[in-house]
Amino acid sequence: MKSLLHVFASRRMAAALLLGFSSGIPLGLTGTTLQAWMTTEHVDLTVIGIFSLVGLPYTLKFLWAPLMDRYVPPFLGRRRGWILVSQIALILAISGMAFSQPVQAPAVLAIMALLVAFFSSSQDIVVDAYRTEALLPEELGAGAGLYIMGYRLAMLVSGALALILSDHLPWKTIYLLMAAMMLVGVITTLWAPEPDVKVLPPKTLRDALILPLFEFFRRKGSFEILGFIVIYKLDVVVATAMMTPFFLQIGFSRTDIGAVTKGFGFVATIVGTLLGGALMTRIGMYRSLWIFGIFQGVSNLLFIVQAHVGHDYGVMVSTIALENLSSGMGTAAYSAFLMSLCDRRFTATQYALLTSLMALTRVIAGVPTGWMAKNLGWEQYFMISTLLMIPGLLFLFRFKTWSRPLAEQTE
């Protein structure tokens, strides 16, 4: 217990938590909170829909990640220097959104929102690289849990809290307050230690673009690793893709769904990520991926129970609690595994590529879920989602043959 508390109490862990908060603040400001602002200003729904395109930088961030591996700012170091640049840019861009006018000048608002998304995704690139390099191998799981906790807390602030405050304050004030929240990240960046990584950055931009791919694909089992990344959480993606329609169809109100999935589920996810990170320090990455992978797959069986009993609030709470708890544990191990894959010369580029691949799973796997639920029925649908844990677990039989820079140290 003493050694476990020591892991969580380090300065690096505090930085992971607070930088997670800094990364989570901008997301809602270009998403649901922005949609609420535009709706209250009576902006046309077609225009609001088009504004979803401002989120494109989050899916394309791997394109400019090599720049952050190649070039080193002349202050604070290779990682903290870029973090500070992106945070200051975010404060200015969010403030620019505050002074925009959705009705009179929607194009200006769109440009400012796009800048926020660009600088936010840039901050994500370098914060991911920072925590990958700063955390010790035995801290990866716990650090991932704290980062996710900070990120989700920030999403509550820029999402739920911002919406509540908007009933009492002008939107301009809301966005200026959110810009001020970024000072948490700025102070953390100035206070946090620079990673002690004794490697030289790529000598040219060409090297920064090509060498990360060359280094990764020359490893033994590189294509197996990519396959594992794509399907490890496939069961969770499929199960949750139709969760809201499922609960609505069996008689739950939108209030029920919001209170349980967004409120209670949020707490369960935080507990899961922290518990998963803590357990990883004791049992290692390999066992964690096995145990948490089975747990997150088996938890889908409660959806089958829910489909059988119908409108039962107690079962709903149990289903959401277990699903979010197990998914949080799996996410902690999964994130730690992705960090362990990165060569520290190219951390920003490789991690951005791996997380983009992970996001591709969510996009593609969600496409057939509506057809499956409609034609198979809910019980069969959730049985399939449960069985989808098996392919990812089968890949784990090859885990110890994969050549990785850090994972060997975290068995």
C-alpha positions in Angstrom: 0.0 0.0 0.0 2.8 2.4 0.9 4.6 1.8 -2.5 1.2 2.3 -4.3 0.6 5.6 -2.6 4.2 6.6 -3.5 3.4 6.0 -7.2 0.3 8.2 -7.1 2.0 10.9 -5.0 4.8 11.8 -7.4 5.2 15.2 -9.1 4.9 13.5 -12.4 1.5 12.1 -11.5 0.3 15.5 -10.4 1.4 16.8 -13.8 -0.4 14.1 -15.6 -3.7 14.9 -13.8 -3.5 18.7 -14.3 -2.3 18.4 -17.9 -5.3 16.1 -18.5 -7.5 18.8 -17.2 -5.8 21.3 -19.5 -6.4 19.0 -22.5 -10.1 18.4 -21.7 -11.2 22.1 -21.4 -11.2 23.0 -25.1 -13.2 20.0 -26.4 -16.6 21.0 -25.2 -16.1 24.6 -26.3 -16.1 23.5 -30.0 -18.7 20.8 -29.5 -21.8 20.6 -27.3 -21.3 24.0 -25.6 -20.8 25.7 -28.9 -23.9 24.1 -30.2 -25.9 25.2 -27.2 -24.6 28.8 -27.7 -25.6 28.8 -31.3 -29.0 27.3 -30.6 -29.8 30.0 -28.0 -28.8 32.6 -30.6 -31.3 31.0 -33.1 -28.7 30.1 -35.6 -30.0 27.9 -38.4 -29.7 24.2 -37.7 -28.0 23.6 -41.0 -25.2 26.0 -40.0 -24.9 24.3 -36.6 -24.5 21.0 -38.3 -21.8 22.3 -40.6 -19.9 23.6 -37.5 -19.2 19.9 -36.6 -16.4 20.1 -39.2 -14.4 22.3 -36.8 -13.5 19.1 -35.0 -11.5 17.7 -38.0 -8.1 18.7 -36.5 -8.6 16.1 -33.7 -8.6 13.3 -36.4 -5.8 14.8 -38.5 -3.3 15.7 -35.8 -0.8 13.1 -36.9 -0.1 15.2 -39.9 1.7 17.9 -38.0 2.9 15.8 -35.0 6.3 15.3 -36.7 7.0 19.1 -36.4 6.8 18.7 -32.6 9.3 15.9 -32.7 11.7 17.7 -35.1 11.8 21.2 -33.6 12.6 22.2 -30.1 11.4 25.6 -28.7 14.1 27.8 -27.2 12.5 27.7 -23.8 11.4 25.0 -21.2 12.5 22.1 -23.3 11.3 19.9 -26.1 8.0 19.0 -24.6 7.0 21.7 -22.1 8.0 24.4 -24.6 5.4 23.2 -27.2 2.8 22.6 -24.4 3.2 26.2 -23.3 3.0 27.5 -26.9 -0.3 25.6 -27.5 -1.8 26.7 -24.2 -1.1 30.4 -24.8 -2.5 30.0 -28.3 -5.6 28.4 -26.8 -6.2 31.2 -24.3 -6.1 33.7 -27.2 -8.3 31.6 -29.5 -10.9 30.8 -26.8 -11.0 34.5 -26.0 -11.5 35.2 -29.7 -14.5 32.9 -29.7 -15.9 34.9 -26.7 -15.9 38.1 -28.7 -17.4 36.4 -31.8 -21.0 36.9 -33.0 -22.7 33.6 -34.1 -25.6 35.4 -36.0 -23.9 38.5 -37.4 -20.5 36.8 -38.3 -20.7 33.0 -38.2 -17.6 32.7 -40.4 -15.5 34.5 -37.9 -16.8 32.2 -35.1 -16.0 29.2 -37.3 -12.4 30.4 -37.9 -11.9 30.9 -34.1 -13.5 27.6 -33.3 -11.3 25.9 -35.9 -8.2 27.5 -34.3 -9.3 26.3 -30.9 -9.6 22.7 -32.2 -6.2 23.0 -34.0 -4.4 24.3 -30.9 -6.2 21.9 -28.7 -5.3 18.8 -30.8 -1.7 20.2 -30.9 -1.7 20.4 -27.1 -3.0 16.8 -27.0 -0.1 15.7 -29.3 2.6 17.1 -27.0 0.9 16.3 -23.7 0.6 12.7 -24.8 4.3 12.8 -25.7 5.2 14.4 -22.4 3.5 11.9 -20.1 4.8 9.0 -22.2 8.4 10.3 -21.7 8.1 11.6 -18.2 6.4 8.7 -16.5 8.4 5.7 -15.3 7.5 2.3 -16.8 5.7 1.2 -13.6 3.8 4.5 -13.5 2.2 4.3 -17.0 -1.0 2.7 -15.9 -1.6 5.0 -12.9 -0.5 8.0 -15.0 -3.0 7.1 -17.7 -5.8 6.8 -15.1 -5.0 10.2 -13.6 -4.8 11.8 -17.0 -8.2 10.4 -18.0 -9.6 11.6 -14.7 -8.3 15.2 -15.3 -9.6 15.1 -18.9 -13.1 14.0 -17.9 -13.3 16.5 -15.1 -12.4 19.3 -17.5 -15.1 18.1 -19.9 -17.6 18.5 -17.1 -16.4 22.1 -16.5 -16.5 23.1 -20.2 -19.6 21.1 -20.8 -22.1 20.7 -18.0 -20.9 23.6 -15.8 -20.7 26.0 -18.8 -24.3 25.1 -19.7 -25.5 25.7 -16.2 -23.7 29.0 -15.9 -25.1 30.1 -19.3 -28.5 30.4 -17.7 -27.1 33.2 -15.5 -24.2 34.7 -17.4 -23.6 35.9 -21.0 -21.9 33.5 -23.4 -19.0 36.0 -23.8 -18.4 35.7 -20.0 -18.6 31.9 -20.1 -16.0 31.6 -22.8 -13.7 34.1 -21.1 -14.0 32.0 -17.9 -13.1 28.9 -19.9 -10.1 30.7 -21.3 -9.0 31.6 -17.8 -9.3 27.9 -16.9 -6.4 27.2 -19.2 -4.2 29.0 -16.7 -4.3 25.7 -14.7 -2.4 24.1 -17.6 0.0 27.0 -18.0 1.0 27.0 -14.3 1.4 23.2 -14.4 3.6 23.4 -17.5 5.9 25.9 -15.8 6.0 23.8 -12.6 6.3 20.3 -14.1 9.6 18.6 -14.7 10.9 18.2 -18.2 11.2 14.5 -19.2 14.7 13.2 -18.6 15.1 11.7 -22.1 18.6 11.5 -23.5 17.8 11.2 -27.2 18.4 13.5 -30.1 15.4 14.7 -32.1 15.2 13.9 -35.8 17.8 15.9 -37.7 15.4 16.9 -40.5 11.7 17.1 -41.1 12.0 14.3 -43.6 13.5 12.1 -40.8 10.7 13.1 -38.5 8.1 12.0 -41.0 9.7 8.7 -42.2 11.8 7.4 -39.3 8.8 6.9 -36.9 7.1 4.6 -39.4 10.3 2.8 -40.3 11.2 2.2 -36.7 7.8 0.9 -35.8 7.3 -1.5 -38.8 10.7 -3.0 -38.5 9.7 -4.4 -35.1 8.7 -8.0 -34.7 5.0 -8.3 -34.7 4.2 -4.7 -35.8 1.2 -5.7 -37.8 -0.1 -7.9 -35.0 0.2 -4.9 -32.7 -1.8 -2.7 -35.1 -4.5 -5.5 -35.2 -4.6 -5.6 -31.5 -5.0 -1.8 -31.2 -7.9 -1.9 -33.6 -9.9 -4.6 -31.9 -9.0 -4.7 -28.2 -11.9 -2.4 -27.2 -14.2 -3.4 -30.1 -16.7 -5.0 -27.7 -17.1 -1.8 -25.8 -17.4 0.3 -28.9 -20.2 -1.8 -30.3 -22.1 -2.2 -27.0 -22.1 1.6 -26.2 -22.8 2.7 -29.8 -26.5 1.9 -29.4 -26.8 2.4 -25.7 -29.0 5.5 -25.8 -31.5 4.1 -28.3 -31.6 0.9 -26.4 -32.5 2.6 -23.1 -35.1 4.8 -24.8 -36.8 1.9 -26.5 -37.2 0.0 -23.3 -38.9 2.9 -21.6 -36.3 5.0 -19.8 -36.7 8.8 -20.0 -33.9 11.1 -21.3 -33.6 12.4 -17.7 -33.0 8.8 -16.5 -30.4 8.2 -19.2 -28.6 11.5 -18.6 -28.5 11.1 -14.8 -27.3 7.6 -14.8 -25.0 7.5 -17.9 -23.5 11.0 -17.5 -23.6 11.3 -13.8 -23.3 7.9 -12.1 -21.4 6.5 -15.2 -18.9 9.4 -15.0 -18.0 8.5 -11.4 -17.8 4.8 -12.3 -15.4 5.5 -15.2 -13.1 7.6 -13.0 -13.0 4.9 -10.3 -12.3 2.3 -13.0 -9.4 4.2 -14.6 -7.8 4.9 -11.2 -8.4 1.3 -10.0 -7.0 -0.1 -13.3 -4.0 2.1 -13.1 -3.3 1.1 -9.5 -3.7 -2.6 -10.2 -1.3 -2.3 -13.1 1.5 -1.3 -10.7 1.0 -4.6 -9.0 0.2 -7.1 -11.7 1.9 -5.6 -14.8 0.7 -4.7 -18.2 0.3 -8.2 -19.7 -1.9 -9.5 -16.9 -3.9 -6.3 -16.8 -4.7 -6.4 -20.5 -6.0 -10.0 -20.0 -8.0 -9.4 -16.9 -9.5 -6.0 -17.8 -10.2 -7.2 -21.4 -12.2 -10.1 -20.0 -13.9 -7.9 -17.5 -15.0 -5.3 -20.0 -16.3 -8.0 -22.4 -18.2 -9.9 -19.7 -19.8 -6.7 -18.4 -21.8 -6.5 -21.7 -23.8 -9.5 -20.5 -25.7 -7.1 -18.1 -27.1 -5.4 -21.2 -28.7 -8.7 -22.1 -30.2 -9.0 -18.6 -31.5 -5.4 -19.1 -33.0 -6.3 -22.4 -34.7 -9.3 -20.8 -36.2 -7.5 -17.8 -37.0 -4.3 -19.6 -37.6 -1.1 -17.6 -35.8 -1.8 -14.3 -34.0 1.2 -12.8 -31.9 -1.0 -10.5 -30.6 -3.1 -13.3 -29.9 0.0 -15.4 -27.7 1.5 -12.6 -25.9 -1.9 -12.2 -25.4 -2.2 -15.9 -24.0 1.3 -16.4 -21.8 1.0 -13.2 -20.2 -2.2 -14.3 -19.8 -1.2 -17.9 -18.1 2.1 -17.1 -16.0 0.6 -14.3 -14.7 -2.2 -16.5 -14.2 0.1 -19.5 -12.3 2.6 -17.4 -10.0 -0.2 -16.2 -9.5 -1.4 -19.8 -8.8 2.1 -21.0 -6.1 2.6 -18.4 -4.3 -0.5 -19.5 -4.9 0.2 -23.2 -3.5 3.8 -22.9 -0.5 2.5 -21.0 0.2 0.0 -23.7 0.0 2.6 -26.4 2.5 4.8 -24.5 4.8 1.8 -24.1 5.0 1.4 -27.8 6.5 4.8 -28.5 10.2 5.2 -29.4 11.2 8.3 -27.4 12.8 10.0 -30.4 9.4 10.1 -32.1 6.9 10.0 -29.2 4.6 12.7 -30.5 4.3 11.3 -34.0 4.0 7.6 -33.1 1.4 8.2 -30.3 -0.6 10.5 -32.6 -0.7 7.8 -35.2 -1.7 5.1 -32.8 -4.5 7.1 -31.2 -5.8 8.0 -34.7 -5.9 4.3 -35.5 -7.8 3.8 -32.2 -10.3 6.5 -33.2 -10.8 4.8 -36.6 -12.3 1.8 -34.7 -15.0 4.0 -33.1 -15.9 5.5 -36.5 -16.1 2.3 -38.6 -17.4 -0.1 -36.0 -20.4 2.2 -35.3 -21.6 2.1 -38.9 -23.4 -1.3 -38.9 -24.6 -1.2 -35.2 -28.0 0.3 -36.0 -28.7 -2.4 -38.7 -27.6 -5.1 -36.3 -29.8 -4.0 -33.4 -32.8 -3.6 -35.8 -32.5 -7.0 -37.4 -31.2 -9.1 -34.6 -32.9 -7.7 -31.6 -31.3 -6.3 -28.5 -30.4 -9.6 -26.7 -28.6 -11.0 -29.8 -26.9 -7.6 -30.4 -25.4 -7.5 -27.0 -24.4 -11.1 -27.1 -22.4 -10.4 -30.3 -20.8 -7.4 -28.6 -19.7 -9.6 -25.7 -18.2 -12.2 -28.1 -16.2 -9.4 -29.8 -13.9 -9.4 -26.8 -12.4 -12.8 -28.0 -10.4 -11.6 -31.0 -8.5 -9.0 -29.0 -7.8 -11.5 -26.2 -6.4 -14.0 -28.8 -3.9 -11.4 -29.9 -2.6 -11.3 -26.3 -1.2 -14.8 -26.8 1.4 -13.1 -29.0 2.1 -10.3 -26.6 5.5 -11.5 -25.3 6.8 -11.9 -28.8 6.2 -8.2 -29.7 9.2 -6.0 -29.8 8.5 -2.8 -27.9 10.8 -0.1 -26.4 9.2 0.0 -23.0 6.7 -2.8 -22.5 9.5 -5.3 -21.6 10.1 -3.3 -18.5 6.4 -3.4 -17.3 5.8 -7.2 -17.2 
